[in-house]
């Protein structure tokens, strides 16, 4: 039966050729002496005095991030890291039972897991760099994600893919919201003649890239008959509701 193609905004075309390592340790977020939080919207490079007589061009002002903006970034990066931890654990738990009955899914599961592990590493590095603590719900999310992955895989291929579809729908929406907020910051800064720091620009780029890869996983799940799972509407609603709840808690705790 032809699967319903999910509406998608972007799609990256990457492939993997190595068997994924489905076991990992959560790295400690060491606080290095040179670690720092987002302190400014301006680039960290000091501007050099110009020797050319460009009298008509005034340098852009450098304005530190407000407390509200710093709090937003702390919360956003914390929940992103927790979400990527959950994603890697879901695939870790799903893969063995799925491959026993559907060995042709090996490359698909490998590809999705590898990308999620890369996302997790990205946010680990950002948390350590800006001295942001992980969510206190770490132990709970580890158990919940592993249980969700194993449980849906035991229900069959379609249910496992329904899990991916539901999770990636919420995660894609979540990342889109963060990108919109940051782009609005940048627009306001530029209108005021303020300098937008390179760190903010790079973060927007990373969020867009990760969002696109998550939406790719959503498309893959639908192509693999996620909506043919028994009780799909109920399963989709429950998993999406759980994701929204986990996001809300992780942003605050």
Helices and strands as residue ranges (DSSP letters): H 67-101, G 103-105, H 106-129, H 138-155, H 157-191, H 198-223, G 226-228, H 232-252
